[in-house]
């Protein structure tokens, strides 16, 4: 029986390099051997996106990005989270099997509480229930389609672990294996994509490299990568370079070995290192960039693709929800 893989991405801004390498690319690779489900997590984005036009714009952008990088909507399930109401009914059911103490351990919640305490604010200052309940909705996203594999960055592994725990609680309570226990898939090559300043690449840090900027803007952004003050003639330690950390993610094993030798040999300044990274990245993005811009100009096409994905996905979701309703005694 073919295993299922599922991944989602929040429409909270312009797609960036971290989205591609950490989520889109590994997710699309799974289509070679799995039945695949890809969704745009617009309800998750509501924790931070609070204007309608911004939400619509980001949804179109994420959809265009997936399609530009090769997602085939005829072979995979591709849908907008908000188009599948079954997910939200399942989320409520699952929340009734999830202890609050368990939710207190969620990284996003813990981090915000720690920040508040450090600044001598109320522990729950700025915490809305969307943020607090986020892991349950994500568990519903995963369990709704009984995903076996969920590709995530190393920092997102906890979400899959939460889904496994909640699924086990439900299965044990009703004595049936209703939900599969999903496994996180973390690439050995791409774990956490660093940003311009060496921290995790994130819109919240403003350290991203947008995927679909024109060549001039892309080079300008790459030139902002933080480096040390070593002179060009000095040998450089590649594993201490943010440029190398990003460049290597685009290379084969032999190519990475050759680049590492260039850093260590000396004679290459940071400007040249950035230029080499730009040329490599720009070459890989030329085709997707053209397709992305074409798709955005054809808004009706994107909506048609998502509408078809909605129909296929709701039909699939309805089967599992009917079983869950029967077990919990709701008609």
N, C-alpha and C positions, 0 to 999 in steps of 0.2 A: 504494500500500500504506500502510495506516494506521501511523503511527509509535507506538512504545511509550514510555510515561513511567513511571518508578518512583520511589517515595520511601518512606523508613522513618523511624520515630521511636523512640528508646529509652524504655522504660518505667522511668524513674529517679526519678519524682516526680510531683506533681500538675501537670497541664497548665497552662502559663502563657501569657501574651500573646505571648512570643517564639516559642513553639511554633506558635501559631495563625497569626501574621502571617508568620513566617519559613519555616514548613514546611507546615502543614495547608492554609491558604488557597491559596497558590500551587499546591500539589499538586492540590487539588480543581478548580482552574480548568483544569488540563490535561485533565481528563476531557471537556471540550467538544470537543476536537479530537484526542485520543490514546486509544489503548487503554491503560488505566491499571492499575498494580500498586501496592498500598499494603500495607506490612507493619509489624508491631510487632516491633522488634528486641530480643527478650528475651535472646538469647544475647550480644549486644553489651552489654546492661545488666549481665551477670554480672561485668564488670570492677569494678563498684562496688556492686551490689545483692547482698547475701550472705545474705538470709533468704527462705525460701520464701513466707511470707505476704505480705511486702512486694512480692515479685515478682508474685505473683498479683493483688494489689490494684492495682498500677500498670498491669498489662496490661489489666485490666478498665477502668480509668480512661481509658487511651489509646484503647481500642476505642470506648468510649462517646463520647469527644470527637470522633473522626472521624465517627461516625454522627450525632451531634448537629449537626455543622456541614454535613451534607448528603451524606456519602458514600453512594452507592447500591451495595450489595453485589451487586445483580443485574447491574449494568453494568460493574463493576470487579472485579479480583482483590483480595481483602482477606484477609490471612492472618497467622498468627503465625509468625515466623521459625523457631521450634523445631519447627513442624509439618511442615517441608519438609526431610527429611534429605538430599535431593539437594544442597542448598546446601552442606552441610558436607563431603560427599564432593568436590564441586567445589572447595571451599576448599583441601583438601589437595592436590589435583592442581595448582591454580594456585600454591600455595606452592612447589612443586617447580620452578617457572619464574620465581621471584622472588628476586633476589640479596639477601643480608642488607644489603649496603651501601645498596641502594635503600630498604630498610625503615628504616634509620637516619635517613633524612631526614623521616620522618613527624612532623608537628607535635606530636602528643600526646607521643610518645616524646622528641623533642628538648626540649620544654618541661620535662618532668620531669627529664631529665638536667641541664639548665641550672640548675634549682632545686636539685638535689642538690649540684652543684658550688659554687653560691653559698653553700650552707649547710655546705660542707666535708664532705659525706657521700660514700659510694661512688656513682659515677655511676648505677648501676643499682638503687640503694636504692628499694624499693617498686615496681619494675617487674615485673609478672607477664607471662607469655607471652601472655595474653589481650590486654593493652594493646599489646604489641609487634606481635602478629600481627593486630591489629584491621583494618588496611587491606586485608589479603588477604581476610578474611571479608567485608568490605564490598564488595570487588571481586566476590566470588562472588555476593553479593546482587544486584548490578547485572547481572553477565554471565549469571547463571542464566536470566534472562528476556530477554536481549538487549535491554535498555533502550536507546532512542535518546536520551532526554532524562531528566536527573535534576535536579529542582529542589533547590538547596542555598543556604545562606547563603554570603556571600563567604568566610567563614573555613573552609568545608567544601569549597571547590573542589578542594583537593588530593586528596581521596578519589576524585573522578571522574577526575582526571588519573592517579592510580595505576591505576585500573581500565582506562583506555585503554592505558597502558604494558604492563600484564600481558597484556591481550588481544592487543596487537600481537606480543608475544614468542611467545605460544602460536600465533597464526595463522601467523607467519613460520616457526616450527619445523616445523609440519605442512603448510605450503604450501596452506592452505585458510582461507577467511574463515569461521571457525566463530563468532566473536564479533563483534558490532557494536562500533563504537567510540563509547561514550556521550559526550554533550555535556552540560556543566553548564548549568543554566538559573538565572541569578541575576537576580532582579527589579531593575529600575532604581529602583523606588520603595522596596522593602524589601530592604535588604542585611543590615545587622546591627541588630537591635532593641536599643536601649539599656535598661539597667535603672534602678532607682531612684537609683543613685549615678553614672550616666553610663557605667559599664563595660558590656560586653556583658551582656544579660540572661541569667542563668545560675543554676541551683539552687546551684551550688558557691559563688557569691558571695552567696547569700541576698538577691538584689536583684530578685526576680521579682514579677510581678503575676498571681496565680492567676486562671484564667479563670472558674471556677465558684463562687467565693465568693458569699455573699449580699451584698446591696447595701451593708449597713453595713460589712462586712469589706472590701469592694472599695474603698469611699471611704476607709477608714482606711489601707489600703495605699497608695493614690494620694497621700494627704496626707503620706506619708513620702518622696516624691520630693525629692531634694536641690535647693535653690535658693540664690541669692545673697542679699545683704542689701538689695537695691534697694527703695526705698519704692514704694507703689502708684502715686503720681503720675509716677514716672519712666518714660520710654520704655525699652523692653527689646529687646534683640537676640534675635530668635527662634532664630537658629541657634546661640546659646550656651545655650539652655534645654533641659534634659532633658524638661520637660513638653511643649514644642512638638515636640521630636523624636519623641515617642510619639504625640501627638495628631494630627500631620500624616499619620501612617500610616493613619488611619481616614477621611481626607477626600478629596474630589474636588479637582481642581486649583483650581477657583474658590473652594471652601470653604477650602482652605489659604491662598489669597491673602488672603481676608477675615480669617482668623485672624492672619496675619502682620501685617496692617495694624493690628489691635487691639493687638498687642504693641508695635508701633513708635510708636503714637499716645500712649502713656502713659495713666495713669488706671486701669489694671488691675493689681491686686496679684496676688501668687503664689497666694493663696488662691482668688481668682476663676478664675485660669488652671487650677488643679487641679479646681475645681468644673465648669468647662466640659468638661474632658477626661473627668471621671467621667461626666457626663450623656451624652456622646457614646458612650463605651465601654459604659456600662450599657445603653443603648438597643439597641445591637447584640448584646449578650449575653443579653438577656432570653429570647428564644425558645430559643437553644441551651442555656441554663442549665436551663430547664424540661425539655427533652428529655433532657439529660444525666442529670439526677436520676431521670427515669423509667426510663431504660435501666439505670442502676446498680441500681435496685430490681428489675429483671427479669434477673437474672444468667443464667438459662437461655437467654434470647433472645440475649445476646451470645455465649454459647458455641455456640449453633446457627449463628449467622452465621459465626463463625470456623471451625466444622467444615465448613460448605459451602465456604468459601474454601479450606480445606486440600485438599479433594478436587479442586477445579478447578485449583488451583495446582500440586499434585503431578503431575497429568496433563500439564500444560504443561512442568514441569521435567523430567519423565522423557524427553521427546522429545530435548531438548538433551543431557542427560547420556548417553543412549544413543550419540549421535554422538561425544561426547568420549571415552567408554570405548572405542569402536571405534578411534579414532585413536591412543590411547595403548597399545592392545593389552591391555586388561583386560576379561575377559568378565563 
